[in-house]
């Protein structure tokens, strides 16, 4: 069975500082990994996805994530936080054998002025 | 292209009633998935439809059901509503059957409140 763990339900960073949101996954088969962002009262928007190509994936809004098989991690980073990045972020995993997408519990990112 | 649309956006029902939620996928998308989002349980997969057939199902009771029409529009029904069914229900569409290998695009959701 697959699972996703997001460390930290709330993360606060200062505007301009590095954003690091952690995601660890468990999968018995090669995974496909996603990061989604959800703004208040909205649906989820895809930030980026890993599908076994390059291990460093660049997404929208300056975010990127690195797939590390040895650490079973797919952490999301952004060099410089902006106030508009305040939202909830979800890591998700699926595989080419199972159509279900398993989401993490989410991390709410707060940006401090 | 227009995005995924969900109607209604907000709904208030009382216990014991039933409710039907609607989702129109992005034009050309044939796969529609439904999720329930609550503060306590997070995002949970309900079911996926492709070409009018349910392809996958999450761990929800039989009170939760769905269907997909020939134009790929999908409906989700919840019967005998319980207080715990209060949640944001999200619909997502993708262009291929295997949701894991293609991007899912989410609608804004329907917020259901059960009193």
Interface residues (C-beta under 8 A of the other chain):
Chain A: X32 X36 X41 X42 X43 X44 X45 X46 X49 X51 X90 X94 X95 X96 X98 X99 X100 X101 X102 X103 X104 X105 X106
Chain B: X4 X33 X35 X42 X43 X44 X45 X48 X55 X56 X58 X90 X92 X97 X98 X99 X100 X101 X103 X104 X105 X106 X107 X108 X109
